[in-house]
Amino acid sequence: MKGVGTIRKLSFFLPRFSLVTIYKSFVRPHLDYGDVIYDQPNNQSISDRIESVQYNSALAITGAIRGTSRVKLYNELGLESLRDRRWARRLCYFYKIFHSQSPTYLFDHLPSLTISQLYPNCFNNFSCRTNSFRNSLE
């Protein structure tokens, strides 16, 4: 919240673009740090508290009053919600674990599933009229 206070004080002197850059450079990294570990989709209390910091930053940058829609503020500033950022980062980290781009002890804790079990509706049998179409993906 100290960074939000600094942004609020600077909002009288700097343009909006600079304030968004300051937020992305100095405040948001503190909110993103360790999010893959601490974020639990069922525990909303931590997520809501962290999201409120970004909301307060958006209010300070735009000068809007409290109660303004988060979605409208984020769209105006070009920000995505922290919940969406955490979801994307968890997916990226899972991809790295699944494709052995992370320590092997993390991969060892994944259940052994085949691709068809992970994506059951992905591989459908298509009726092919010609052999060239039937063999096109081999």
N, CA, C and O atoms as CSV, one atom per row, in Angstrom:
chain,resi,resn,atom,element,x,y,z
A,1,MET,N,N,0.815,-1.195,0.000
A,1,MET,CA,C,0.000,0.000,0.000
A,1,MET,C,C,0.864,1.266,0.000
A,1,MET,O,O,0.384,2.343,-0.354
A,2,LYS,N,N,2.147,1.138,0.399
A,2,LYS,CA,C,3.029,2.300,0.340
A,2,LYS,C,C,3.212,2.759,-1.102
A,2,LYS,O,O,3.262,3.956,-1.383
A,3,GLY,N,N,3.312,1.796,-2.009
A,3,GLY,CA,C,3.437,2.135,-3.429
A,3,GLY,C,C,2.194,2.822,-3.959
A,3,GLY,O,O,2.288,3.716,-4.800
A,4,VAL,N,N,1.027,2.411,-3.474
A,4,VAL,CA,C,-0.228,3.036,-3.882
A,4,VAL,C,C,-0.259,4.481,-3.400
A,4,VAL,O,O,-0.705,5.368,-4.128
A,5,GLY,N,N,0.211,4.724,-2.177
A,5,GLY,CA,C,0.276,6.088,-1.659
A,5,GLY,C,C,1.210,6.954,-2.471
A,5,GLY,O,O,0.921,8.124,-2.719
A,6,THR,N,N,2.330,6.387,-2.887
A,6,THR,CA,C,3.265,7.132,-3.723
A,6,THR,C,C,2.642,7.465,-5.075
A,6,THR,O,O,2.794,8.578,-5.578
A,7,ILE,N,N,1.941,6.498,-5.657
A,7,ILE,CA,C,1.259,6.744,-6.938
A,7,ILE,C,C,0.200,7.824,-6.767
A,7,ILE,O,O,0.034,8.677,-7.640
A,8,ARG,N,N,-0.505,7.793,-5.669
A,8,ARG,CA,C,-1.547,8.796,-5.415
A,8,ARG,C,C,-0.934,10.204,-5.335
A,8,ARG,O,O,-1.509,11.161,-5.854
A,9,LYS,N,N,0.222,10.328,-4.693
A,9,LYS,CA,C,0.877,11.637,-4.585
A,9,LYS,C,C,1.425,12.093,-5.935
A,9,LYS,O,O,1.386,13.280,-6.259
A,10,LEU,N,N,1.935,11.144,-6.718
A,10,LEU,CA,C,2.504,11.498,-8.021
A,10,LEU,C,C,1.440,11.756,-9.087
A,10,LEU,O,O,1.741,12.323,-10.138
A,11,SER,N,N,0.204,11.346,-8.824
A,11,SER,CA,C,-0.844,11.472,-9.844
A,11,SER,C,C,-1.136,12.921,-10.215
A,11,SER,O,O,-1.712,13.181,-11.272
A,12,PHE,N,N,-0.753,13.857,-9.374
A,12,PHE,CA,C,-0.970,15.270,-9.681
A,12,PHE,C,C,0.098,15.826,-10.623
A,12,PHE,O,O,-0.095,16.881,-11.227
A,13,PHE,N,N,1.217,15.121,-10.747
A,13,PHE,CA,C,2.345,15.657,-11.498
A,13,PHE,C,C,2.695,14.864,-12.754
A,13,PHE,O,O,3.310,15.412,-13.669
A,14,LEU,N,N,2.323,13.604,-12.816
A,14,LEU,CA,C,2.728,12.742,-13.922
A,14,LEU,C,C,1.528,12.337,-14.769
A,14,LEU,O,O,0.406,12.262,-14.268
A,15,PRO,N,N,1.767,12.074,-16.061
A,15,PRO,CA,C,0.667,11.592,-16.911
A,15,PRO,C,C,0.296,10.148,-16.558
A,15,PRO,O,O,1.062,9.429,-15.917
A,16,ARG,N,N,-0.871,9.759,-16.985
A,16,ARG,CA,C,-1.416,8.437,-16.658
A,16,ARG,C,C,-0.505,7.314,-17.131
A,16,ARG,O,O,-0.321,6.328,-16.417
A,17,PHE,N,N,0.071,7.449,-18.331
A,17,PHE,CA,C,0.952,6.408,-18.866
A,17,PHE,C,C,2.127,6.151,-17.921
A,17,PHE,O,O,2.504,5.004,-17.684
A,18,SER,N,N,2.695,7.224,-17.391
A,18,SER,CA,C,3.831,7.067,-16.472
A,18,SER,C,C,3.406,6.409,-15.172
A,18,SER,O,O,4.150,5.607,-14.608
A,19,LEU,N,N,2.216,6.743,-14.695
A,19,LEU,CA,C,1.729,6.143,-13.450
A,19,LEU,C,C,1.472,4.649,-13.619
A,19,LEU,O,O,1.753,3.860,-12.716
A,20,VAL,N,N,0.940,4.263,-14.773
A,20,VAL,CA,C,0.719,2.830,-15.030
A,20,VAL,C,C,2.057,2.107,-15.099
A,20,VAL,O,O,2.191,0.993,-14.593
A,21,THR,N,N,3.043,2.735,-15.721
A,21,THR,CA,C,4.381,2.128,-15.799
A,21,THR,C,C,4.991,1.978,-14.405
A,21,THR,O,O,5.611,0.957,-14.106
A,22,ILE,N,N,4.820,2.980,-13.563
A,22,ILE,CA,C,5.324,2.902,-12.192
A,22,ILE,C,C,4.626,1.769,-11.446
A,22,ILE,O,O,5.270,1.003,-10.729
A,23,TYR,N,N,3.312,1.663,-11.616
A,23,TYR,CA,C,2.579,0.578,-10.957
A,23,TYR,C,C,3.081,-0.785,-11.419
A,23,TYR,O,O,3.334,-1.672,-10.604
A,24,LYS,N,N,3.225,-0.946,-12.745
A,24,LYS,CA,C,3.663,-2.243,-13.267
A,24,LYS,C,C,5.099,-2.561,-12.875
A,24,LYS,O,O,5.459,-3.733,-12.761
A,25,SER,N,N,5.917,-1.549,-12.668
A,25,SER,CA,C,7.327,-1.779,-12.358
A,25,SER,C,C,7.601,-1.977,-10.875
A,25,SER,O,O,8.451,-2.785,-10.500
A,26,PHE,N,N,6.881,-1.240,-10.029
A,26,PHE,CA,C,7.246,-1.234,-8.614
A,26,PHE,C,C,6.216,-1.857,-7.678
A,26,PHE,O,O,6.584,-2.345,-6.610
A,27,VAL,N,N,4.940,-1.854,-8.046
A,27,VAL,CA,C,3.922,-2.373,-7.139
A,27,VAL,C,C,3.509,-3.792,-7.518
A,27,VAL,O,O,3.479,-4.679,-6.665
A,28,ARG,N,N,3.191,-4.007,-8.792
A,28,ARG,CA,C,2.672,-5.314,-9.197
A,28,ARG,C,C,3.647,-6.468,-8.985
A,28,ARG,O,O,3.191,-7.569,-8.676
A,29,PRO,N,N,4.962,-6.286,-9.131
A,29,PRO,CA,C,5.851,-7.424,-8.832
A,29,PRO,C,C,5.716,-7.941,-7.393
A,29,PRO,O,O,5.889,-9.134,-7.146
A,30,HIS,N,N,5.411,-7.055,-6.452
A,30,HIS,CA,C,5.200,-7.501,-5.073
A,30,HIS,C,C,3.927,-8.339,-4.965
A,30,HIS,O,O,3.856,-9.260,-4.151
A,31,LEU,N,N,2.929,-8.024,-5.777
A,31,LEU,CA,C,1.678,-8.769,-5.742
A,31,LEU,C,C,1.793,-10.104,-6.466
A,31,LEU,O,O,1.089,-11.058,-6.134
A,32,ASP,N,N,2.681,-10.171,-7.459
A,32,ASP,CA,C,2.855,-11.395,-8.239
A,32,ASP,C,C,3.841,-12.372,-7.615
A,32,ASP,O,O,3.839,-13.554,-7.959
A,33,TYR,N,N,4.679,-11.900,-6.708
A,33,TYR,CA,C,5.733,-12.742,-6.166
A,33,TYR,C,C,5.145,-13.952,-5.436
A,33,TYR,O,O,4.363,-13.794,-4.498
A,34,GLY,N,N,5.517,-15.146,-5.864
A,34,GLY,CA,C,5.106,-16.380,-5.216
A,34,GLY,C,C,3.645,-16.735,-5.408
A,34,GLY,O,O,3.099,-17.547,-4.661
A,35,ASP,N,N,3.008,-16.134,-6.403
A,35,ASP,CA,C,1.568,-16.362,-6.563
A,35,ASP,C,C,1.234,-17.791,-6.956
A,35,ASP,O,O,0.127,-18.253,-6.680
A,36,VAL,N,N,2.142,-18.496,-7.581
A,36,VAL,CA,C,1.890,-19.889,-7.952
A,36,VAL,C,C,1.774,-20.745,-6.698
A,36,VAL,O,O,1.061,-21.748,-6.691
A,37,ILE,N,N,2.468,-20.356,-5.646
A,37,ILE,CA,C,2.480,-21.138,-4.423
A,37,ILE,C,C,1.332,-20.760,-3.492
A,37,ILE,O,O,0.604,-21.637,-3.025
A,38,TYR,N,N,1.160,-19.478,-3.217
A,38,TYR,CA,C,0.184,-19.097,-2.198
A,38,TYR,C,C,-1.247,-19.040,-2.698
A,38,TYR,O,O,-2.173,-19.118,-1.890
A,39,ASP,N,N,-1.463,-18.909,-3.989
A,39,ASP,CA,C,-2.825,-18.766,-4.484
A,39,ASP,C,C,-3.542,-20.109,-4.444
A,39,ASP,O,O,-3.100,-21.087,-5.047
A,40,GLN,N,N,-4.634,-20.134,-3.737
A,40,GLN,CA,C,-5.482,-21.322,-3.667
A,40,GLN,C,C,-6.850,-20.915,-4.180
A,40,GLN,O,O,-7.473,-20.019,-3.610
A,41,PRO,N,N,-7.339,-21.553,-5.248
A,41,PRO,CA,C,-8.610,-21.133,-5.839
A,41,PRO,C,C,-9.782,-21.149,-4.864
A,41,PRO,O,O,-10.740,-20.401,-5.059
A,42,ASN,N,N,-9.737,-21.967,-3.834
A,42,ASN,CA,C,-10.848,-22.033,-2.883
A,42,ASN,C,C,-10.755,-20.988,-1.784
A,42,ASN,O,O,-11.743,-20.745,-1.092
A,43,ASN,N,N,-9.589,-20.359,-1.602
A,43,ASN,CA,C,-9.384,-19.380,-0.544
A,43,ASN,C,C,-9.467,-17.982,-1.138
A,43,ASN,O,O,-8.501,-17.502,-1.731
A,44,GLN,N,N,-10.604,-17.328,-0.985
A,44,GLN,CA,C,-10.821,-16.028,-1.597
A,44,GLN,C,C,-10.296,-14.878,-0.747
A,44,GLN,O,O,-10.136,-13.775,-1.270
A,45,SER,N,N,-10.024,-15.081,0.526
A,45,SER,CA,C,-9.646,-13.970,1.387
A,45,SER,C,C,-8.323,-13.346,0.961
A,45,SER,O,O,-8.216,-12.121,0.895
A,46,ILE,N,N,-7.320,-14.157,0.672
A,46,ILE,CA,C,-6.028,-13.630,0.245
A,46,ILE,C,C,-6.152,-12.988,-1.132
A,46,ILE,O,O,-5.603,-11.912,-1.369
A,47,SER,N,N,-6.862,-13.638,-2.028
A,47,SER,CA,C,-7.029,-13.108,-3.377
A,47,SER,C,C,-7.744,-11.764,-3.369
A,47,SER,O,O,-7.369,-10.856,-4.111
A,48,ASP,N,N,-8.760,-11.634,-2.545
A,48,ASP,CA,C,-9.505,-10.383,-2.474
A,48,ASP,C,C,-8.668,-9.253,-1.894
A,48,ASP,O,O,-8.766,-8.111,-2.342
A,49,ARG,N,N,-7.853,-9.566,-0.909
A,49,ARG,CA,C,-6.989,-8.533,-0.313
A,49,ARG,C,C,-5.949,-8.052,-1.312
A,49,ARG,O,O,-5.667,-6.857,-1.394
A,50,ILE,N,N,-5.385,-8.973,-2.063
A,50,ILE,CA,C,-4.376,-8.591,-3.052
A,50,ILE,C,C,-5.021,-7.831,-4.205
A,50,ILE,O,O,-4.455,-6.863,-4.713
A,51,GLU,N,N,-6.194,-8.270,-4.613
A,51,GLU,CA,C,-6.904,-7.579,-5.697
A,51,GLU,C,C,-7.289,-6.160,-5.283
A,51,GLU,O,O,-7.344,-5.264,-6.126
A,52,SER,N,N,-7.556,-5.949,-3.995
A,52,SER,CA,C,-7.914,-4.611,-3.539
A,52,SER,C,C,-6.747,-3.640,-3.665
A,52,SER,O,O,-6.960,-2.442,-3.853
A,53,VAL,N,N,-5.515,-4.140,-3.562
A,53,VAL,CA,C,-4.349,-3.267,-3.752
A,53,VAL,C,C,-4.304,-2.771,-5.198
A,53,VAL,O,O,-4.055,-1.592,-5.446
A,54,GLN,N,N,-4.544,-3.674,-6.147
A,54,GLN,CA,C,-4.545,-3.245,-7.547
A,54,GLN,C,C,-5.707,-2.287,-7.810
A,54,GLN,O,O,-5.556,-1.315,-8.550
A,55,TYR,N,N,-6.853,-2.557,-7.213
A,55,TYR,CA,C,-8.006,-1.673,-7.393
A,55,TYR,C,C,-7.707,-0.279,-6.839
A,55,TYR,O,O,-8.034,0.724,-7.474
A,56,ASN,N,N,-7.087,-0.213,-5.663
A,56,ASN,CA,C,-6.717,1.086,-5.096
A,56,ASN,C,C,-5.687,1.801,-5.962
A,56,ASN,O,O,-5.718,3.026,-6.078
A,57,SER,N,N,-4.777,1.049,-6.568
A,57,SER,CA,C,-3.816,1.645,-7.492
A,57,SER,C,C,-4.521,2.214,-8.712
A,57,SER,O,O,-4.193,3.310,-9.168
A,58,ALA,N,N,-5.481,1.479,-9.239
A,58,ALA,CA,C,-6.224,1.956,-10.399
A,58,ALA,C,C,-7.020,3.210,-10.055
A,58,ALA,O,O,-7.123,4.123,-10.875
A,59,LEU,N,N,-7.578,3.261,-8.859
A,59,LEU,CA,C,-8.285,4.470,-8.427
A,59,LEU,C,C,-7.336,5.652,-8.327
A,59,LEU,O,O,-7.679,6.764,-8.730
A,60,ALA,N,N,-6.140,5.417,-7.791
A,60,ALA,CA,C,-5.166,6.496,-7.643
A,60,ALA,C,C,-4.685,6.990,-9.000
A,60,ALA,O,O,-4.488,8.191,-9.184
A,61,ILE,N,N,-4.494,6.090,-9.945
A,61,ILE,CA,C,-4.002,6.475,-11.268
A,61,ILE,C,C,-5.045,7.279,-12.030
A,61,ILE,O,O,-4.727,8.300,-12.641
A,62,THR,N,N,-6.285,6.821,-11.992
A,62,THR,CA,C,-7.327,7.475,-12.778
A,62,THR,C,C,-7.961,8.657,-12.055
A,62,THR,O,O,-8.511,9.549,-12.699
A,63,GLY,N,N,-7.894,8.676,-10.740
A,63,GLY,CA,C,-8.572,9.717,-9.986
A,63,GLY,C,C,-10.055,9.444,-9.834
A,63,GLY,O,O,-10.814,10.344,-9.476
A,64,ALA,N,N,-10.482,8.218,-10.099
A,64,ALA,CA,C,-11.893,7.850,-9.994
A,64,ALA,C,C,-12.285,7.722,-8.525
A,64,ALA,O,O,-11.436,7.592,-7.644
A,65,ILE,N,N,-13.586,7.763,-8.291
A,65,ILE,CA,C,-14.073,7.636,-6.919
A,65,ILE,C,C,-14.239,6.162,-6.568
A,65,ILE,O,O,-14.395,5.309,-7.442
A,66,ARG,N,N,-14.203,5.887,-5.272
A,66,ARG,CA,C,-14.379,4.512,-4.799
A,66,ARG,C,C,-15.781,4.044,-5.165
A,66,ARG,O,O,-16.748,4.793,-5.024
A,67,GLY,N,N,-15.885,2.823,-5.627
A,67,GLY,CA,C,-17.157,2.283,-6.082
A,67,GLY,C,C,-17.230,2.174,-7.592
A,67,GLY,O,O,-18.184,1.611,-8.131
A,68,THR,N,N,-16.221,2.713,-8.287
A,68,THR,CA,C,-16.159,2.585,-9.734
A,68,THR,C,C,-15.895,1.135,-10.098
A,68,THR,O,O,-15.172,0.436,-9.387
A,69,SER,N,N,-16.468,0.684,-11.185
A,69,SER,CA,C,-16.344,-0.705,-11.613
A,69,SER,C,C,-14.890,-1.080,-11.854
A,69,SER,O,O,-14.155,-0.359,-12.528
A,70,ARG,N,N,-14.484,-2.219,-11.296
A,70,ARG,CA,C,-13.115,-2.701,-11.520
A,70,ARG,C,C,-12.859,-2.991,-12.989
A,70,ARG,O,O,-11.805,-2.656,-13.529
A,71,VAL,N,N,-13.831,-3.615,-13.622
A,71,VAL,CA,C,-13.669,-4.004,-15.021
A,71,VAL,C,C,-13.431,-2.768,-15.884
A,71,VAL,O,O,-12.555,-2.771,-16.749
A,72,LYS,N,N,-14.206,-1.718,-15.652
A,72,LYS,CA,C,-14.038,-0.494,-16.444
A,72,LYS,C,C,-12.703,0.170,-16.172
A,72,LYS,O,O,-12.055,0.659,-17.098
A,73,LEU,N,N,-12.282,0.196,-14.919
A,73,LEU,CA,C,-10.978,0.772,-14.595
A,73,LEU,C,C,-9.847,-0.015,-15.249
A,73,LEU,O,O,-8.944,0.569,-15.849
A,74,TYR,N,N,-9.899,-1.336,-15.130
A,74,TYR,CA,C,-8.841,-2.170,-15.690
A,74,TYR,C,C,-8.807,-2.054,-17.213
A,74,TYR,O,O,-7.728,-2.020,-17.805
A,75,ASN,N,N,-9.968,-1.992,-17.846
A,75,ASN,CA,C,-9.993,-1.836,-19.302
A,75,ASN,C,C,-9.419,-0.496,-19.719
A,75,ASN,O,O,-8.690,-0.410,-20.708
A,76,GLU,N,N,-9.741,0.544,-18.977
A,76,GLU,CA,C,-9.239,1.875,-19.318
A,76,GLU,C,C,-7.728,1.962,-19.175
A,76,GLU,O,O,-7.067,2.642,-19.961
A,77,LEU,N,N,-7.182,1.288,-18.188
A,77,LEU,CA,C,-5.738,1.337,-17.946
A,77,LEU,C,C,-4.969,0.239,-18.669
A,77,LEU,O,O,-3.738,0.264,-18.703
A,78,GLY,N,N,-5.679,-0.720,-19.245
A,78,GLY,CA,C,-5.004,-1.818,-19.925
A,78,GLY,C,C,-4.445,-2.851,-18.962
A,78,GLY,O,O,-3.447,-3.504,-19.266
A,79,LEU,N,N,-5.071,-3.008,-17.812
A,79,LEU,CA,C,-4.629,-3.990,-16.820
A,79,LEU,C,C,-5.548,-5.194,-16.856
A,79,LEU,O,O,-6.725,-5.076,-17.196
A,80,GLU,N,N,-5.013,-6.350,-16.505
A,80,GLU,CA,C,-5.845,-7.532,-16.330
A,80,GLU,C,C,-5.955,-7.800,-14.838
A,80,GLU,O,O,-5.096,-7.379,-14.062
A,81,SER,N,N,-6.999,-8.491,-14.439
A,81,SER,CA,C,-7.161,-8.759,-13.010
A,81,SER,C,C,-6.047,-9.692,-12.540
A,81,SER,O,O,-5.531,-10.504,-13.309
A,82,LEU,N,N,-5.696,-9.564,-11.297
A,82,LEU,CA,C,-4.630,-10.396,-10.747
A,82,LEU,C,C,-5.035,-11.856,-10.698
A,82,LEU,O,O,-4.189,-12.745,-10.794
A,83,ARG,N,N,-6.326,-12.105,-10.548
A,83,ARG,CA,C,-6.812,-13.493,-10.559
A,83,ARG,C,C,-6.527,-14.133,-11.920
A,83,ARG,O,O,-6.098,-15.285,-11.984
A,84,ASP,N,N,-6.762,-13.393,-13.005
A,84,ASP,CA,C,-6.472,-13.921,-14.338
A,84,ASP,C,C,-4.977,-14.109,-14.545
A,84,ASP,O,O,-4.555,-15.079,-15.175
A,85,ARG,N,N,-4.169,-13.185,-14.017
A,85,ARG,CA,C,-2.716,-13.327,-14.134
A,85,ARG,C,C,-2.234,-14.569,-13.394
A,85,ARG,O,O,-1.387,-15.307,-13.898
A,86,ARG,N,N,-2.772,-14.800,-12.198
A,86,ARG,CA,C,-2.355,-15.982,-11.435
A,86,ARG,C,C,-2.765,-17.263,-12.145
A,86,ARG,O,O,-2.011,-18.235,-12.158
A,87,TRP,N,N,-3.954,-17.269,-12.735
A,87,TRP,CA,C,-4.424,-18.447,-13.470
A,87,TRP,C,C,-3.483,-18.742,-14.640
A,87,TRP,O,O,-3.101,-19.894,-14.848
A,88,ALA,N,N,-3.113,-17.728,-15.393
A,88,ALA,CA,C,-2.218,-17.924,-16.538
A,88,ALA,C,C,-0.841,-18.381,-16.082
A,88,ALA,O,O,-0.231,-19.238,-16.722
A,89,ARG,N,N,-0.349,-17.826,-14.992
A,89,ARG,CA,C,0.968,-18.229,-14.497
A,89,ARG,C,C,0.961,-19.664,-13.979
A,89,ARG,O,O,1.941,-20.390,-14.146
A,90,ARG,N,N,-0.145,-20.076,-13.348
A,90,ARG,CA,C,-0.248,-21.477,-12.904
A,90,ARG,C,C,-0.278,-22.415,-14.098
A,90,ARG,O,O,0.349,-23.474,-14.065
A,91,LEU,N,N,-0.995,-22.047,-15.148
A,91,LEU,CA,C,-1.027,-22.886,-16.350
A,91,LEU,C,C,0.352,-22.986,-16.992
A,91,LEU,O,O,0.766,-24.064,-17.419
A,92,CYS,N,N,1.061,-21.868,-17.059
A,92,CYS,CA,C,2.419,-21.897,-17.621
A,92,CYS,C,C,3.343,-22.768,-16.789
A,92,CYS,O,O,4.165,-23.507,-17.332
A,93,TYR,N,N,3.210,-22.683,-15.478
A,93,TYR,CA,C,4.066,-23.495,-14.623
A,93,TYR,C,C,3.720,-24.971,-14.735
A,93,TYR,O,O,4.610,-25.821,-14.724
A,94,PHE,N,N,2.436,-25.279,-14.842
A,94,PHE,CA,C,2.047,-26.673,-15.043
A,94,PHE,C,C,2.605,-27.193,-16.362
A,94,PHE,O,O,3.055,-28.337,-16.431
A,95,TYR,N,N,2.582,-26.371,-17.411
A,95,TYR,CA,C,3.153,-26.771,-18.691
A,95,TYR,C,C,4.635,-27.095,-18.530
A,95,TYR,O,O,5.115,-28.095,-19.064
A,96,LYS,N,N,5.360,-26.251,-17.796
A,96,LYS,CA,C,6.787,-26.497,-17.587
A,96,LYS,C,C,7.022,-27.784,-16.804
A,96,LYS,O,O,7.951,-28.535,-17.104
A,97,ILE,N,N,6.190,-28.038,-15.810
A,97,ILE,CA,C,6.333,-29.279,-15.037
A,97,ILE,C,C,6.034,-30.480,-15.924
A,97,ILE,O,O,6.777,-31.461,-15.916
A,98,PHE,N,N,4.957,-30.405,-16.681
A,98,PHE,CA,C,4.522,-31.534,-17.503
A,98,PHE,C,C,5.520,-31.863,-18.605
A,98,PHE,O,O,5.665,-33.029,-18.973
A,99,HIS,N,N,6.211,-30.858,-19.138
A,99,HIS,CA,C,7.166,-31.068,-20.222
A,99,HIS,C,C,8.613,-31.065,-19.737
A,99,HIS,O,O,9.529,-30.799,-20.514
A,100,SER,N,N,8.818,-31.358,-18.467
A,100,SER,CA,C,10.146,-31.548,-17.857
A,100,SER,C,C,11.054,-30.340,-18.037
A,100,SER,O,O,12.250,-30.489,-18.289
A,101,GLN,N,N,10.493,-29.154,-17.909
A,101,GLN,CA,C,11.287,-27.928,-17.955
A,101,GLN,C,C,11.459,-27.337,-16.564
A,101,GLN,O,O,11.872,-26.187,-16.416
A,102,SER,N,N,11.146,-28.115,-15.564
A,102,SER,CA,C,11.297,-27.711,-14.170
A,102,SER,C,C,11.955,-28.883,-13.437
A,102,SER,O,O,12.188,-29.930,-14.040
A,103,PRO,N,N,12.253,-28.722,-12.158
A,103,PRO,CA,C,12.889,-29.828,-11.425
A,103,PRO,C,C,12.065,-31.114,-11.487
A,103,PRO,O,O,10.834,-31.076,-11.475
A,104,THR,N,N,12.743,-32.223,-11.551
A,104,THR,CA,C,12.077,-33.509,-11.745
A,104,THR,C,C,11.219,-33.914,-10.555
A,104,THR,O,O,10.248,-34.651,-10.724
A,105,TYR,N,N,11.559,-33.444,-9.347
A,105,TYR,CA,C,10.754,-33.833,-8.196
A,105,TYR,C,C,9.338,-33.277,-8.279
A,105,TYR,O,O,8.432,-33.819,-7.645
A,106,LEU,N,N,9.126,-32.209,-9.045
A,106,LEU,CA,C,7.765,-31.701,-9.244
A,106,LEU,C,C,6.988,-32.602,-10.194
A,106,LEU,O,O,5.795,-32.834,-10.000
A,107,PHE,N,N,7.659,-33.106,-11.212
A,107,PHE,CA,C,6.999,-34.001,-12.163
A,107,PHE,C,C,6.610,-35.315,-11.501
A,107,PHE,O,O,5.596,-35.917,-11.854
A,108,ASP,N,N,7.412,-35.758,-10.545
A,108,ASP,CA,C,7.142,-37.020,-9.869
A,108,ASP,C,C,5.832,-36.998,-9.087
A,108,ASP,O,O,5.263,-38.056,-8.819
A,109,HIS,N,N,5.346,-35.823,-8.719
A,109,HIS,CA,C,4.102,-35.712,-7.950
A,109,HIS,C,C,2.861,-35.630,-8.828
A,109,HIS,O,O,1.743,-35.612,-8.313
A,110,LEU,N,N,3.038,-35.578,-10.137
A,110,LEU,CA,C,1.887,-35.568,-11.035
A,110,LEU,C,C,1.357,-36.982,-11.213
A,110,LEU,O,O,2.147,-37.924,-11.274
A,111,PRO,N,N,0.056,-37.156,-11.297
A,111,PRO,CA,C,-0.469,-38.496,-11.580
A,111,PRO,C,C,-0.112,-38.887,-13.006
A,111,PRO,O,O,-0.042,-38.032,-13.888
A,112,SER,N,N,0.109,-40.159,-13.231
A,112,SER,CA,C,0.478,-40.609,-14.569
A,112,SER,C,C,-0.785,-40.711,-15.427
A,112,SER,O,O,-1.609,-41.608,-15.244
A,113,LEU,N,N,-0.913,-39.791,-16.349
A,113,LEU,CA,C,-2.052,-39.749,-17.262
A,113,LEU,C,C,-1.539,-39.688,-18.688
A,113,LEU,O,O,-0.481,-39.119,-18.959
A,114,THR,N,N,-2.285,-40.269,-19.575
A,114,THR,CA,C,-1.946,-40.154,-20.981
A,114,THR,C,C,-2.633,-38.919,-21.550
A,114,THR,O,O,-3.497,-38.324,-20.907
A,115,ILE,N,N,-2.242,-38.544,-22.753
A,115,ILE,CA,C,-2.822,-37.368,-23.394
A,115,ILE,C,C,-4.318,-37.549,-23.601
A,115,ILE,O,O,-5.083,-36.603,-23.412
A,116,SER,N,N,-4.748,-38.736,-23.983
A,116,SER,CA,C,-6.179,-38.956,-24.218
A,116,SER,C,C,-6.977,-38.879,-22.913
A,116,SER,O,O,-8.171,-38.579,-22.946
A,117,GLN,N,N,-6.343,-39.143,-21.771
A,117,GLN,CA,C,-7.038,-38.988,-20.494
A,117,GLN,C,C,-7.106,-37.518,-20.085
A,117,GLN,O,O,-8.082,-37.088,-19.470
A,118,LEU,N,N,-6.069,-36.749,-20.425
A,118,LEU,CA,C,-6.089,-35.324,-20.102
A,118,LEU,C,C,-7.083,-34.569,-20.979
A,118,LEU,O,O,-7.777,-33.664,-20.515
A,119,TYR,N,N,-7.141,-34.954,-22.247
A,119,TYR,CA,C,-8.021,-34.283,-23.202
A,119,TYR,C,C,-8.944,-35.318,-23.839
A,119,TYR,O,O,-8.683,-35.758,-24.959
A,120,PRO,N,N,-10.005,-35.715,-23.161
A,120,PRO,CA,C,-10.818,-36.833,-23.650
A,120,PRO,C,C,-11.568,-36.540,-24.947
A,120,PRO,O,O,-11.784,-37.458,-25.738
A,121,ASN,N,N,-11.963,-35.317,-25.188
A,121,ASN,CA,C,-12.747,-35.001,-26.382
A,121,ASN,C,C,-11.900,-34.413,-27.501
A,121,ASN,O,O,-12.438,-33.950,-28.508
A,122,CYS,N,N,-10.602,-34.425,-27.338
A,122,CYS,CA,C,-9.725,-33.783,-28.311
A,122,CYS,C,C,-9.507,-34.645,-29.546
A,122,CYS,O,O,-9.405,-34.116,-30.653
A,123,PHE,N,N,-9.433,-35.956,-29.379
A,123,PHE,CA,C,-9.107,-36.839,-30.481
A,123,PHE,C,C,-10.353,-37.590,-30.928
A,123,PHE,O,O,-10.631,-38.690,-30.451
A,124,ASN,N,N,-11.075,-37.009,-31.815
A,124,ASN,CA,C,-12.276,-37.646,-32.356
A,124,ASN,C,C,-11.930,-38.357,-33.658
A,124,ASN,O,O,-10.998,-37.962,-34.358
A,125,ASN,N,N,-12.663,-39.377,-33.972
A,125,ASN,CA,C,-12.475,-40.062,-35.239
A,125,ASN,C,C,-13.240,-39.305,-36.318
A,125,ASN,O,O,-14.448,-39.090,-36.218
A,126,PHE,N,N,-12.512,-38.916,-37.333
A,126,PHE,CA,C,-13.128,-38.192,-38.434
A,126,PHE,C,C,-13.314,-39.137,-39.603
A,126,PHE,O,O,-12.459,-39.978,-39.881
A,127,SER,N,N,-14.417,-38.996,-40.270
A,127,SER,CA,C,-14.598,-39.789,-41.485
A,127,SER,C,C,-13.858,-39.086,-42.620
A,127,SER,O,O,-14.032,-37.889,-42.849
A,128,CYS,N,N,-13.042,-39.844,-43.312
A,128,CYS,CA,C,-12.211,-39.282,-44.378
A,128,CYS,C,C,-12.660,-39.852,-45.718
A,128,CYS,O,O,-12.889,-41.054,-45.854
A,129,ARG,N,N,-12.779,-38.984,-46.686
A,129,ARG,CA,C,-13.216,-39.413,-48.010
A,129,ARG,C,C,-12.033,-39.887,-48.849
A,129,ARG,O,O,-12.169,-40.798,-49.666
A,130,THR,N,N,-10.847,-39.251,-48.639
A,130,THR,CA,C,-9.678,-39.620,-49.445
A,130,THR,C,C,-8.539,-40.062,-48.534
A,130,THR,O,O,-8.506,-39.733,-47.349
A,131,ASN,N,N,-7.607,-40.816,-49.114
A,131,ASN,CA,C,-6.452,-41.266,-48.348
A,131,ASN,C,C,-5.506,-40.118,-48.026
A,131,ASN,O,O,-4.869,-40.136,-46.973
A,132,SER,N,N,-5.395,-39.128,-48.894
A,132,SER,CA,C,-4.494,-38.011,-48.619
A,132,SER,C,C,-4.964,-37.215,-47.397
A,132,SER,O,O,-4.140,-36.739,-46.617
A,133,PHE,N,N,-6.289,-37.069,-47.225
A,133,PHE,CA,C,-6.792,-36.392,-46.021
A,133,PHE,C,C,-6.590,-37.269,-44.795
A,133,PHE,O,O,-6.240,-36.760,-43.730
A,134,ARG,N,N,-6.798,-38.547,-44.918
A,134,ARG,CA,C,-6.659,-39.479,-43.795
A,134,ARG,C,C,-5.219,-39.496,-43.290
A,134,ARG,O,O,-4.991,-39.628,-42.087
A,135,ASN,N,N,-4.251,-39.365,-44.185
A,135,ASN,CA,C,-2.839,-39.442,-43.811
A,135,ASN,C,C,-2.196,-38.062,-43.635
A,135,ASN,O,O,-0.976,-37.971,-43.495
A,136,SER,N,N,-2.974,-37.013,-43.640
A,136,SER,CA,C,-2.391,-35.673,-43.613
A,136,SER,C,C,-1.765,-35.315,-42.262
A,136,SER,O,O,-0.861,-34.480,-42.218
A,137,LEU,N,N,-2.207,-35.905,-41.187
A,137,LEU,CA,C,-1.668,-35.558,-39.859
A,137,LEU,C,C,-0.638,-36.549,-39.371
A,137,LEU,O,O,-0.185,-36.428,-38.232
A,138,GLU,N,N,-0.257,-37.488,-40.141
A,138,GLU,CA,C,0.741,-38.484,-39.697
A,138,GLU,C,C,2.135,-38.026,-39.951
A,138,GLU,O,O,3.086,-38.741,-39.638
